[in-house]
């Protein structure tokens, strides 16, 4: 399906700008749980879809923001290629625009890079109804500040994504997953040591008893890594990593607040009560805890990290509080791109 609805979207934003009407950006609605609830007139980008350009030999794909994520992955898979940041979908309705807007990356992120690292360029509509293009379709295309990457993680607060161009990579020749049984301290130490080697690790996960390590690459390199790491071979490994990416493991089936904690991978376990799941070599830690947002975020900040409330119904303390300097930068960016604060107002912070 090729549907260019950019003029309709632009007109709705122009009208909203003129009358200072707040807009709630809606795509596949697969990530509506993320961030603070937004009230406003719906701006539906789901029908703005279609792959505009795909050059397998150039390792680049360009698509409209409403294009389903699974459609893109299916086309890439047919050519033996993939989105290297292994994005979670959370629903079959997920779009590539929502994926980039949230900057969501999966188990491969610590070893291959984040979604924003593969964003070559984008086209947006800003809060004044202007259509702007940034970047391009090659890696070395920016002289100065890479504005397109601001859109990754902005969750629509700076502009409505119309098109994105992404770098893709070939799939690995071979993959294997090894399982080691150890404590959390031992797991963190192992993952930190491995990060300083050339082992072809593409994902790690520790669930309080077992450390799983995925190896991806040339057959000889994977075989050598298996001998170096040891452990046991894992059955149905691809299903496990898919369930981890999509948060379908038993760990994620909880009524407790689910926190997403990020800090240096070699930080020892923090004094926070609750149940943990470690990813990204220890740099990403999921925590199920009833502790207060203030206590969790203060504890994590003391370790030079940040914590966000990933899944829960509360609307306060979702994201790590910003320092006055960072908040000032965010406000200046918001003012530049969306001067009347009509695009997803308050999605990240009440002040934005």
SEPA-973514 format. One record per residue (C-alpha): y, z, x. Coordinates in pm, 1 decimal. Layout:
SEPA-973514
> c2;c3;c1
> Y;Z;X
...
//
This chain:
SEPA-973514
> c2;c3;c1
> 0.0;0.0;0.0
> 344.1;-95.9;130.4
> 619.5;86.5;-54.1
> 975.0;94.1;78.5
> 1162.8;345.3;-134.8
> 1426.4;420.3;128.3
> 1716.2;295.7;-86.3
> 1612.4;515.2;-379.4
> 1581.5;817.8;-151.9
> 1914.6;741.0;12.0
> 2089.7;712.3;-324.1
> 1948.3;1045.4;-442.0
> 2072.8;1213.0;-123.4
> 2415.2;1047.4;-155.1
> 2444.9;1181.6;-510.4
> 2329.3;1527.1;-399.2
> 2582.3;1524.9;-114.1
> 2865.2;1429.1;-347.6
> 2784.0;1707.4;-593.8
> 2647.8;1963.0;-340.4
> 2304.6;1972.5;-508.8
> 2020.3;2133.9;-314.8
> 1715.3;1912.3;-259.0
> 1353.8;2025.3;-223.2
> 1165.2;1767.4;-15.8
> 819.2;1698.0;-155.9
> 546.8;1488.1;6.5
> 175.0;1551.8;-25.3
> 243.6;1920.1;-100.0
> -36.7;2019.2;139.1
> 193.8;2243.2;342.1
> 410.8;2386.3;64.8
> 284.4;2732.6;158.6
> 461.3;2713.6;495.0
> 804.4;2871.8;522.5
> 1028.6;3016.5;254.5
> 1024.8;2883.3;-101.6
> 1301.4;2632.0;-171.6
> 1469.8;2589.3;-508.5
> 1640.5;2261.4;-582.5
> 1599.9;1913.4;-720.6
> 1275.9;1749.0;-602.7
> 1311.8;1464.1;-353.9
> 974.1;1290.3;-363.9
> 886.8;1099.2;-46.3
> 513.8;1060.4;-117.4
> 554.9;703.3;-242.8
> 743.0;595.3;68.6
> 427.2;486.6;246.1
> 258.5;216.4;448.0
> 166.9;145.0;810.6
> 440.2;-75.0;955.2
> 297.2;-150.5;1297.5
> -17.0;-65.0;1490.0
> -84.9;-204.4;1834.1
> -417.2;-64.6;1964.0
> -358.9;-213.9;2308.6
> -14.1;-50.1;2323.7
> -142.3;284.3;2191.9
> 139.3;306.7;1935.3
> 142.6;334.0;1555.7
> 447.6;329.6;1326.9
> 423.0;437.1;965.0
> 640.0;542.8;675.3
> 652.0;917.8;629.6
> 461.7;923.7;300.7
> 157.8;750.8;448.2
> -152.5;969.4;400.2
> -268.6;1130.6;721.5
> -631.0;1042.6;649.2
> -536.6;674.9;613.3
> -383.8;674.7;960.0
> -679.4;858.1;1112.4
> -924.8;616.2;951.0
> -747.4;312.3;1096.7
> -728.9;472.7;1441.1
> -1094.9;576.2;1429.1
> -1199.1;216.2;1361.7
> -1043.8;124.7;1696.9
> -1188.7;423.9;1880.8
> -851.2;598.3;1894.6
> -700.9;922.5;1765.7
> -390.3;1134.0;1721.4
> -423.7;1346.3;2037.4
> -266.4;1660.1;1886.6
> -549.3;1680.4;1629.8
> -329.0;1766.5;1329.9
> -460.7;1982.6;1045.5
> -428.4;1835.1;697.8
> -508.4;2136.0;472.9
> -552.8;1887.0;184.7
> -645.1;1522.1;128.1
> -285.8;1461.7;12.4
> -137.7;1541.2;355.5
> 115.9;1288.0;484.0
> 215.0;1194.6;836.6
> 575.5;1290.8;757.6
> 481.5;1644.4;655.7
> 260.8;1675.4;961.9
> 547.2;1587.7;1195.4
> 807.2;1784.9;997.9
> 596.8;2100.0;1042.9
> 497.5;2010.0;1401.7
> 143.0;2118.1;1318.4
> -120.4;2065.8;1587.3
> -487.1;2156.0;1598.9
> -736.4;2296.1;1853.6
> -656.9;2025.1;2111.7
> -286.8;2115.9;2131.7
> -300.1;2339.9;2441.6
> -480.6;2071.3;2640.4
> -330.2;1747.6;2508.7
> 15.5;1846.4;2381.6
> 188.9;1914.5;2052.2
> 281.2;1675.2;1771.4
> 638.7;1648.9;1901.2
> 508.3;1537.5;2242.4
> 366.4;1220.6;2083.4
> 666.4;1141.6;1863.0
> 823.8;833.2;2020.9
> 1086.5;770.5;1758.2
> 1180.2;815.2;1395.2
> 1408.3;698.1;1117.6
> 1568.6;959.8;893.1
> 1822.9;1008.9;618.1
> 2058.2;1293.0;706.8
> 2229.8;1528.4;463.8
> 2521.6;1287.9;424.5
> 2295.5;1006.1;306.8
> 2319.3;812.7;634.3
> 2010.3;632.0;763.8
> 1973.0;700.3;1136.0
> 1717.1;581.6;1391.7
> 1622.7;762.1;1711.6
> 1386.8;671.7;1994.9
> 1157.5;372.3;1971.3
> 797.2;268.2;2025.3
> 757.6;326.0;2399.0
> 742.1;644.7;2604.5
> 1048.4;580.9;2824.2
> 1308.2;490.9;2564.4
> 1557.2;775.1;2568.5
> 1856.7;822.7;2792.6
> 1986.5;1173.2;2734.1
> 1884.2;1408.9;2454.9
> 1570.5;1314.0;2259.5
> 1702.9;1367.8;1907.8
> 1385.2;1244.3;1737.1
> 1191.5;1547.5;1856.9
> 1436.8;1777.2;1681.0
> 1274.2;1660.2;1358.4
> 933.7;1796.0;1464.5
> 931.5;2151.4;1334.4
> 1260.4;2128.6;1143.3
> 1062.7;2115.6;815.5
> 1309.6;1873.3;661.5
> 1614.5;2092.4;713.9
> 1789.1;1838.2;938.8
> 1686.9;1513.6;773.2
> 1434.7;1338.4;553.1
> 1182.5;1149.4;762.4
> 1147.3;784.7;662.5
> 941.5;646.2;950.6
> 768.7;784.2;1259.0
> 633.5;612.3;1570.2
> 354.2;796.4;1748.4
> 163.7;753.0;2070.9
> -213.8;752.3;2021.2
> -501.1;785.0;2271.2
> -859.7;662.6;2304.5
> -1134.8;896.4;2190.7
> -1340.7;1064.7;2459.6
> -1663.0;909.5;2585.0
> -1849.5;1237.6;2540.3
> -1799.8;1579.8;2385.2
> -1999.4;1901.4;2413.3
> -1939.9;2260.8;2305.3
> -2065.0;2565.4;2493.2
> -2091.2;2918.2;2352.0
> -2051.8;3232.5;2564.2
> -2084.0;3590.6;2438.2
> -1822.5;3831.4;2576.3
> -1541.7;4075.3;2490.8
> -1186.7;3968.2;2409.7
> -1061.7;4078.9;2751.7
> -1337.5;3880.8;2923.8
> -1267.5;3579.3;2704.0
> -896.6;3583.1;2788.5
> -974.5;3610.6;3158.5
> -1220.9;3320.8;3146.7
> -982.8;3096.5;2955.8
> -699.2;3176.7;3195.2
> -914.5;3098.5;3499.7
> -1033.4;2772.2;3343.4
> -673.2;2667.3;3276.3
> -615.8;2657.4;3651.7
> -901.0;2411.3;3708.8
> -959.9;2043.7;3632.8
> -1231.3;2114.9;3377.2
> -1211.3;1867.1;3083.5
> -1153.3;2137.6;2820.7
> -1014.7;2012.6;2489.3
> -1041.5;2328.4;2275.2
> -1127.4;2698.1;2295.1
> -1179.2;2964.1;2032.3
> -1281.2;3330.6;2051.9
> -1382.7;3509.8;1730.0
> -1430.0;3865.6;1860.1
> -1789.4;3810.1;1976.1
> -1831.7;3447.3;2083.1
> -1619.9;3221.0;2299.8
> -1656.2;2851.6;2215.7
> -1539.8;2588.9;2461.8
> -1518.7;2219.3;2377.4
> -1542.6;1971.1;2664.7
> -1421.2;1612.7;2621.7
> -1412.1;1325.1;2866.4
> -1631.6;1102.0;3079.1
> -2001.4;1188.8;3063.8
> -2020.2;1285.7;3432.1
> -1717.0;1513.7;3404.4
> -1852.1;1684.8;3092.6
> -2195.3;1735.6;3249.1
> -2037.5;1888.4;3560.5
> -1824.2;2119.4;3344.2
> -2130.4;2234.8;3150.5
> -2292.3;2340.6;3477.3
> -1974.2;2520.5;3585.8
> -1913.0;2705.2;3257.4
> -2269.3;2784.6;3157.9
> -2337.7;2927.8;2813.7
> -2541.7;2782.2;2530.5
> -2515.3;2447.6;2359.1
> -2369.4;2462.7;2006.6
> -2521.3;2281.2;1710.3
> -2293.2;2118.6;1452.4
> -2001.0;2163.3;1690.6
> -1789.2;1886.6;1539.3
> -1812.6;2057.1;1199.0
> -1705.4;2388.2;1352.2
> -1393.4;2244.0;1516.2
> -1303.8;2061.9;1195.8
> -1338.3;2383.6;995.4
> -1127.8;2568.3;1252.5
> -857.3;2301.6;1237.5
> -849.2;2304.3;858.0
> -875.2;2686.3;839.4
> -1201.1;2679.0;645.7
> -1380.4;2936.4;863.3
> -1464.9;3273.4;707.3
> -1190.8;3433.5;916.9
> -924.7;3252.9;714.4
> -1070.8;3355.7;377.1
> -859.2;3664.5;332.5
> -605.4;3824.2;102.2
> -430.7;3989.0;395.9
> -117.3;3839.5;551.3
> -211.0;3580.0;815.1
> 12.4;3587.0;1121.1
> 48.7;3310.5;1378.8
> 129.2;3465.1;1718.5
> 220.9;3261.1;2023.7
> 284.7;3385.8;2376.3
> 160.2;3344.7;2734.2
> -215.2;3292.1;2741.1
> -280.8;3567.5;2996.0
> -115.0;3846.1;2791.6
> -360.1;4127.2;2722.0
> -447.9;4205.4;2358.8
> -143.1;4352.3;2186.5
> -147.8;4698.4;2021.1
> -155.9;4555.8;1669.6
> -414.3;4665.9;1417.3
> -607.9;4391.7;1242.2
> -859.5;4116.2;1305.0
> -790.4;3842.6;1560.7
> -895.8;3485.1;1626.4
> -790.4;3335.3;1960.4
> -716.2;2966.2;2018.9
> -542.4;2747.9;2276.4
> -678.2;2936.4;2575.0
> -537.4;3261.1;2435.1
> -184.7;3126.4;2377.8
> -232.3;3113.1;1999.6
> -361.9;3422.4;1822.4
> -422.0;3443.7;1449.7
> -393.0;3796.3;1314.9
> -491.4;3936.1;975.1
> -295.0;4257.0;935.2
> -119.8;4475.2;678.4
> 128.7;4599.6;939.7
> 496.5;4543.8;860.7
> 665.7;4220.6;964.0
> 923.3;4414.9;1165.7
> 658.4;4602.2;1365.3
> 452.2;4290.0;1436.8
> 751.1;4078.5;1537.8
> 904.4;4352.3;1754.0
> 571.7;4407.7;1932.1
> 524.0;4036.6;1993.6
> 886.0;3991.3;2106.7
> 836.1;4268.2;2363.9
> 562.8;4047.4;2512.3
> 802.0;3747.3;2520.1
> 625.7;3581.5;2229.3
> 699.2;3504.5;1867.2
> 517.8;3568.3;1541.5
> 542.2;3389.5;1208.9
> 384.0;3479.3;878.2
> 174.2;3169.2;819.5
> 14.8;3234.0;483.4
> 133.9;3494.5;233.4
> 345.9;3530.7;-78.0
> 624.9;3741.9;68.4
> 954.5;3567.9;145.6
> 1106.2;3803.6;402.8
> 1040.4;3811.3;776.5
> 840.8;3489.3;778.6
> 966.9;3368.0;1115.9
> 1055.3;3551.8;1433.8
> 1424.0;3654.7;1415.7
> 1647.0;3438.4;1633.2
> 1883.2;3577.7;1891.3
> 2254.7;3533.2;1806.8
> 2278.2;3250.7;2060.4
> 1982.3;3058.4;1919.9
> 2099.4;3111.6;1563.4
> 2438.4;2968.9;1658.8
> 2269.5;2656.9;1802.5
> 2059.7;2616.9;1487.5
> 2366.0;2651.2;1265.1
> 2555.4;2391.5;1470.5
> 2264.1;2147.6;1441.7
> 2240.6;2208.8;1068.4
> 2613.8;2150.4;1031.9
> 2592.0;1823.7;1225.2
> 2297.8;1679.8;1031.3
> 2341.4;1845.7;690.8
> 2700.8;1975.9;651.5
> 2664.6;2076.1;284.1
> 2325.4;2243.4;340.4
> 2143.1;2040.1;72.7
> 1817.0;1958.2;255.5
> 1547.2;2226.0;211.8
> 1809.2;2504.6;231.7
> 1667.8;2836.8;352.3
> 1322.7;2692.3;430.9
> 1319.0;2843.9;778.4
> 1587.7;3114.3;763.1
> 1819.5;3225.1;479.9
> 2122.5;3138.0;696.0
> 2003.5;2777.5;734.1
//
